[in-house]
Amino acid sequence: MNTKKAQENLPESTPVYYSLILTRSYNIYIAYFAIFIICLVQMGYVKNCIPVLVWIAASCIARKNVNTIPIRWNLLFYVCISVGWITYFIYCYGWNCGGINFMMPLLLVSMFSIYDRLLNKIIFTIFLFFLRMALFFNCQLNAPVYSLNDEQMLIMQIVNTVLSFIIMVLVCITFSSNLQKAEKHLFLYNMELQQQAATDPLTTLYNRRRMEEILKNHITANPSENFSIAIGDIDFFKKVNDTYGHNCGDQVLTDLAKLFKEKTLGLGHVCRWGGEEFLFFFPGLNLDEASTLMDNIRLAISDLTIVYKDVSLHVTMTFGLEEYDYNSSPSEMVKHADDKLYYGKTHGRDTVIF
């Protein structure tokens, strides 16, 4: 037997929400049977209370074991109690006393059994349909065992309708609340996954893929709007790693990322493009405006003191800046900016080339 089939044959534990549905349903059943006994006593059918006590006992036992037995057994017990009561009640008291109303909450509870196959649910629905028709035609052909007057039938109808409706409401509220919680958790989980997929784990900046999406989406949505990009590289970063270790290099990257967030807040976006490279995107800024901003960032980097353990160090960065020409693709713009960055690296570093 393969693993999948083996898992399908294992008895599932009852999920919390389903246990809650069954527990609440049994509570209503117990209260209903108690009220029903009171009604029988008032009507003079004291001996008829004995069979009802059997259903009270069965409901109490089933309720007590909701959390200790597999879900299919739970559902089977609930079906047996409900179908048995519906059949007994209609056979003894007739069709017009509202006993058939309990078939709807029974159908709802069975449908909320998430571990059952759709085919099983369809078969069970067909079973309930034929049971209902059989009970209906039996009542048309045979008189009930106990004949009730109009007032007694009205009382029975009210009790059955109210209690069955309460069960349906509780089942729907419990299931819908669980569904809303599940949807909320799924939404938050998807948001977290999207955030992780778009974020560099070390610096918490956007990653390269996310920045590429931002650039493409911006050009598509604003084809006639000017913008600038800049790509920067930490000068002599390999020397930092070789001298102080990669953990120190990580500290440099995270401290720079914080600085970039502060300096670009409300003005643009920045991502970790790869390794010690960062890409800046400034929508609405032309080359002159962007060069002024990038030079301020360059000076702030030079003034930044990075502390790692007992070591304090300073780093510089070189930047290549490119303005959108309304024709180049994002990858072409990055290539042009990278060429300027390379020129700055070979002509002194710690500069902005535009």
N, C-alpha and C positions, 0 to 999 in steps of 0.2 A: 504494500500500500504506500503510495507516495505521500509526501509531507502534507500537501494541500488536502488530500482526502482524509488523512488522519486528523487534521485540525478540524475538518467539517464534522467528524464523528464525535468529537469531544463535547461533553455537556458544558454549555456556557453558563457562567454564573449570571444571575439576574442583575442587569444594570440598575443603578440607583433610581433613575427616573421611573423605570418600569416597576420596581419594588414599591415605589411611592404610589403609583397608579393602583396596583393591586391592593396595597394596604388600605388606601382610602376607599376603594370599592368594597372591600370586606367590612370596613367600619360602617359604611352605609347599609350594607346587607344586614349586619347584626342589628343595627338600629331599626331597620325596616321589619325584620322578622319579629323583633320585640313589639313594635307597634302593631304588627299584624296579629300577634297573640292577644293583645289588648282588645283589638277589634273583634276577634272571634269570641272572646269571653263576653263582651258586651252584647254580641248577637246571640249568645246562647249555644255556641258550638265549642264547648270546652274540650271535648274529646279530640277535636280537630287540631288542638294545640300541640299534641304529641308529635305528629310528623314535622311540624315547624321547628320543634326543639332539635330535631335531627339536623336540619339545615343550619341552625344557629351553631350547633356543635361543630359541624363540618366547616363553617366559615371561620370559627375561632381557631380551629386546628390549622387550616390553610393560612390564615393571617399570621399565626405564630411562626410558621415555617417558610414564609416568603423569602427571607434572606439566607436560608440554609439549603435550599434545593435548587436544581437547575431550572432555567427559565421555561423549558418545555413542560416540565412537570407542573410548574406553577400555573402555566396557561391551561394545562389539561385539568387541573383541579378546579380552576375558575370556570372552565367550560362545563364540566360535569355538574358543579353546583348550580350554575345559571340555567343550563338546559334542563336539568332535572327539575328545578323549581318551576320554570315556565311551563313545562309539560304537566307537572302535577297540578299546578294552580289552575290552568285552563281546563284540564280534565275534570277537576273537582268543582270549580266555581264558574266555568263558562267563559265565553269570549269577551263579553261586554264588561268585564271587571278590570281590564287594563293590564293583565299579566303579560301580554305580548310586548308591552313597552320595554321590558327588560332585555329584549332581543337586540335593541340598538346599542346600548352600552356594551353588551357582550361582543358585538361586531366591532365596535371601536377598539376595545382592549385587544382583541385578536389581531386587528390590523396594525397596532402599534408594536407588535412583537417583531422587532427589527431583524431578529436572527432567522425568522421563518422565510422560506422561499415564497415567491409570488404565487407559484402554482398551489402551494398549500393554502394560501389565503383565499385564492379563488375557489378551491374545493370546499373550504369551510363556509364561504359565503353561499355557495350553491346548497350546501347541507342545511344552512339556516333557512334558506328560501323554501326548500321542500318541507322542512319541519314546520314552518309557519303555515304553508298551504295544507299540510296534513292535519294540523291542529284546527285550522279554520273549517275544513270540510267535516272533520269529526264533530265539531260543535254544531254544524248545520244538520247533521244526520242524527246526532244523539244529544239528549238533554244532559246537562251537567249533573254530577253526583249530588250536589247540594244546591237547592233552589233558593236564591236570595231574592228578597223584594227589591223594589226600585231604590229605596233609600239605602239599603245595604250595598247594592251594586254601585251606587254613587259614591259611597264612602270608600269602597275598595278601589274604584276608578281613580279617585283623588289621591289616595295613598300611593298606589302604584305609579301614577303619572308623576307625582312630585318626587318620589324617591328615585325613580329611574332617570328623571331629568337631572337630578342633582348628581348622580353618578356620571352621566354624560358630560356635564359641565366640569366636574372635577377631572375627568380623564382628559378632556380637551385643554383645560388650563395647565395641567401638569405637563402634558406633552408639548404644548406650544411654548411654555416657559423653558423647558429643556431645549427645544429647538432654537429659541432665541439666544439662549446662552451658548449653544454650540456654534451658531452663526457668528456671534460676537467673538468667541474665541478663535474661530477660523479666520475671521476678518483681521483680528489683531496678529494672528500668526502669519498670515499672508503679508501683512504690512511689515512685520519683522523680517520675513524672508526677503521681501523686496528691498528693504533697507540694507540688509546684509549683502545682497547681490550687487548693490550700487555703491557700497562703501569700502574703502580701504581699511582693513582691520587694525592696522597699526596707528595711522594718523586720524582715522574717522573722517577723512575727506572723501569726496567722491572718488571712485576709481576710474580707470581709463574708459571702460565700456560705457559707464554712465555719462561721462563728459562727452563722448562721441555722440551719444543719443541727444544730449542737450544741444549740441552744436547743429546737428541735422534738423532737429525739431524747430530750432530758432530760425534757421534759414528757410525752412518750409513755411512756417507761420508768418515770418516777417522778411520776405524776399527783398524788400527795398530799404530795410533798416541797416544802418551802419553799425559795425561792432569791431572790436579788436581782440586778438588773442596774444598771449605771451607764454613762452616756454622757458623755464629756468632750471639751472643745474647748479648743485652745490659745488663750489670750488674745492678741489683737493679732498673730496669726501673719502676717497680710498685711504688717504693718509690718516684720517680720523679713525677709521676702522682698524687699520693696521697698528696704530699707536695706542689707542685706548680700548679697542675691542668693539665688537658689533653691538653690544648693549649700549655703549656710548653713542654709536651711530644711530641707533633707534631713538635715543633721547634727543639727539639733534633734529631728527625728522619730526618727532612729536612737538618739540618746542617751536619749530618753524611753522608747523601746521597751525598751531594756536595763533601765532602771529599773523599768518595769512588770513585766517578767519576774521580776526579783528580788523585788519586793513581793508578787506574786500566786502565787509558786511554792508549789504544794501547796494553795492556797486556792481557785483558780478559773482562769478563762481570760480572755485579753484579745485583742482583734483591732483592726486598723486599719479603722475603719468607713467611712472615706472622707475624703480630704483631710487635714485636721488633727484629725479626730474619731477617738476610740477608744471601743470598747465593752467593758465589763467584765462578766463573768458569775461569780457566786459561789454555787455550789450549797450548800444547807444553811444559809445565813446569812440572818437576818432583817434588817429595815431598820436597827435599831439597831447590830447587829454590822457590817453592811456600811458604814454611815455612819462608824463609827469607823475602819475599814480605809481607806476612801476619803479621810478627812481626813488620815490618816497619809501616804497617797500624795501628797495635795495639798501637805502641808508638805515632803515630800522633793523634790517638783518645784521648790518655791521655793528650796530650799537647793542644788539641782543647778547646778553651773557648767558651761556648755557652751562648749567651746573650738573656735573655727573660725579657722584660720590664726593671726593675731595678735589676734583678737577674743575676748573672754570675755563671755558674756551670760547672763542669767537670764530664764526665762519662768515664767508661771503658767498654771493651767488652771482652768476652771469645770466642775462636774459636776452632772448631774441623776441622782438615784437613785430606783429604783422597786422595790417588793417584789411578788412574785407573789401575786395574789389568788385563785388557783385557778380563774379564769374567763377572764381575758384571754389572747389569743394573743400570741406573741412580738412580732409587729409592733405590736400595741396597747400592749404594755409599753414598747417602744422609743419609741413616740409619746408616752406619758406622761412617760418619762424625758427626752425631748427638750424637752417643754414646760417642765419644771423647769429644764433647762439654759438655755433661752431666758430664763426668769425670772431666773436667776442672772447671765446676761450683761447684763441690763438693770438689775441692782441691785448693781453694784459689782465683779463678777467675782471670781476667785480664791476660790471658795467651793464648798461641797457643798450642794445643795438636795435635801431629801428630805421 
